[in-house]
C-alpha cells in the first residue's frame, strides 16, 4: 500500500448556444483543453468545490446541476490517479476573466465542430457530444479512459 489516494477533480459543462467553455492548460510542455474545474478540497461538497473553481479561475458564479460523467484516469507509471466528476452548470453572474495560474493559458468558447480538433483531456469528447445532443438530460455515464 503506497499511502497515496486518488485525486478527485470536479469539472463543469457550461454551454452558450452551440459553444462550450473550455480552459487551455499547459503541463510538462504539452498544451491541451479541458472543462473548467479543479481539485476538490477536504470538507467541501462537489458543488461547493466546483463553484469555487469557477470563481477562482474564471471569475464566474455558477449554480451546479446534475452529475453527468464519471471518468477515472490512472497514470501507467503509478504517479497519478484522478477521478473526474463532471456536472452541468448554469452561469449566475460574473464577467469571464482568466486568472493567472502557472498551468492556465487561455479560456475559450469552442464550437461543437471545433471540439473534435483539439487536444482534450480526459478523452470524453464522444460522451460529451452525445450528452450535448440530448441537451444534457441523460443518466450518468461511466467513462474509462487510458492515460496519455
C-alpha positions as CSV (number, residue, x, y, z in Angstrom):
1,X,0.0,0.0,0.0
2,X,1.5,3.3,-1.1
3,X,-0.4,5.6,1.2
4,X,-1.5,7.7,-1.8
5,X,-5.1,8.4,-2.6
6,X,-6.8,9.3,-5.9
7,X,-7.3,13.0,-6.6
8,X,-10.9,14.0,-7.1
9,X,-11.4,16.6,-9.8
10,X,-14.7,18.3,-10.3
11,X,-15.5,19.9,-13.7
12,X,-18.4,21.9,-15.2
13,X,-20.1,21.9,-18.5
14,X,-21.1,25.5,-19.4
15,X,-22.6,26.0,-22.8
16,X,-23.7,29.0,-24.8
17,X,-25.7,28.1,-27.8
18,X,-23.5,25.8,-29.9
19,X,-20.4,26.5,-27.8
20,X,-18.8,25.1,-24.7
21,X,-16.5,26.8,-22.3
22,X,-13.0,25.3,-22.1
23,X,-9.7,26.2,-20.5
24,X,-6.3,25.6,-22.1
25,X,-3.7,24.1,-19.8
26,X,0.0,23.5,-20.2
27,X,1.8,20.8,-18.3
28,X,5.3,19.4,-19.0
29,X,5.4,21.3,-22.3
30,X,2.1,19.9,-23.6
31,X,-0.9,22.1,-24.2
32,X,-4.4,20.7,-24.1
33,X,-8.0,21.8,-23.3
34,X,-10.3,20.6,-20.6
35,X,-13.5,21.5,-18.9
36,X,-13.2,24.2,-16.2
37,X,-12.8,22.9,-12.7
38,X,-10.2,21.5,-10.3
39,X,-9.4,19.5,-7.3
40,X,-11.9,19.0,-4.5
41,X,-10.7,20.3,-1.1
42,X,-11.2,18.5,2.1
43,X,-14.6,19.2,3.7
44,X,-16.3,20.8,0.7
45,X,-19.1,19.3,-1.3
46,X,-18.6,18.7,-5.0
47,X,-21.0,21.6,-5.8
48,X,-19.1,23.9,-3.4
49,X,-15.7,22.9,-4.9
50,X,-16.9,23.4,-8.5
51,X,-18.4,26.8,-7.8
52,X,-15.2,27.8,-6.0
53,X,-13.1,26.7,-9.0
54,X,-15.2,28.7,-11.5
55,X,-14.9,31.8,-9.3
56,X,-11.1,31.4,-8.7
57,X,-10.2,30.5,-12.3
58,X,-12.7,32.4,-14.4
59,X,-14.5,35.0,-12.1
60,X,-17.8,33.3,-12.9
61,X,-20.5,32.5,-10.4
62,X,-22.3,29.2,-11.3
63,X,-25.0,27.0,-9.9
64,X,-24.1,23.4,-10.1
65,X,-26.6,21.0,-11.8
66,X,-26.7,17.2,-12.1
67,X,-23.7,14.9,-12.3
68,X,-23.3,13.8,-16.0
69,X,-20.0,12.0,-16.4
70,X,-17.6,10.0,-14.2
71,X,-14.2,9.3,-15.5
72,X,-11.2,7.6,-14.0
73,X,-7.6,8.1,-15.3
74,X,-4.6,6.2,-13.9
75,X,-1.1,7.0,-14.9
76,X,0.6,3.7,-16.0
77,X,3.7,4.7,-14.1
78,X,1.6,4.9,-10.9
79,X,2.3,8.6,-10.2
80,X,-1.3,9.9,-10.6
81,X,-4.8,8.6,-10.2
82,X,-7.6,11.0,-11.0
83,X,-11.4,10.5,-10.6
84,X,-13.2,13.2,-12.7
85,X,-16.7,14.1,-11.7
86,X,-18.4,16.3,-14.4
87,X,-21.5,18.3,-13.7
88,X,-23.7,20.6,-15.7
89,X,-23.5,24.2,-14.5
90,X,-25.5,27.4,-15.2
91,X,-24.0,30.8,-15.1
92,X,-25.4,33.1,-12.4
93,X,-23.1,36.1,-12.7
94,X,-19.6,37.5,-13.1
95,X,-17.5,38.5,-16.1
96,X,-15.4,35.9,-17.8
97,X,-11.8,36.6,-17.0
98,X,-8.9,34.1,-16.8
99,X,-6.9,34.3,-13.6
100,X,-3.2,33.9,-13.5
101,X,-2.1,30.4,-12.9
102,X,1.1,28.6,-14.0
103,X,-0.9,25.9,-15.8
104,X,-3.9,28.0,-17.2
105,X,-3.0,29.5,-20.5
106,X,-6.4,30.6,-22.0
107,X,-10.1,30.3,-21.8
108,X,-12.3,30.0,-24.9
109,X,-15.9,29.3,-26.1
110,X,-15.4,26.4,-28.5
111,X,-18.0,25.1,-31.0
112,X,-19.1,21.5,-31.2
113,X,-17.3,21.2,-34.5
114,X,-14.0,22.7,-33.1
115,X,-14.1,20.4,-30.1
116,X,-13.2,17.4,-32.2
117,X,-10.0,19.1,-33.5
118,X,-8.5,19.9,-30.1
119,X,-6.2,18.1,-27.7
120,X,-8.7,17.3,-25.0
121,X,-8.3,15.5,-21.6
122,X,-9.6,13.4,-20.3
123,X,-10.8,12.0,-23.6
124,X,-14.5,12.1,-23.0
125,X,-15.5,14.1,-26.2
126,X,-17.6,11.3,-27.6
127,X,-19.7,11.1,-24.5
128,X,-19.8,14.8,-24.1
129,X,-21.1,15.3,-27.6
130,X,-23.7,12.5,-27.1
131,X,-24.9,14.2,-23.9
132,X,-25.0,17.6,-25.6
133,X,-27.2,16.2,-28.4
134,X,-29.6,15.1,-25.7
135,X,-29.5,18.5,-24.1
136,X,-27.5,17.0,-21.1
137,X,-30.6,15.1,-20.0
138,X,-29.4,11.5,-19.6
139,X,-28.3,9.1,-17.0
140,X,-24.8,9.4,-15.6
141,X,-22.1,7.8,-17.8
142,X,-19.0,6.0,-16.5
143,X,-16.2,6.5,-19.0
144,X,-12.9,4.7,-18.8
145,X,-10.0,6.4,-20.5
146,X,-6.4,5.5,-21.0
147,X,-3.7,7.8,-19.6
148,X,-1.8,9.6,-22.4
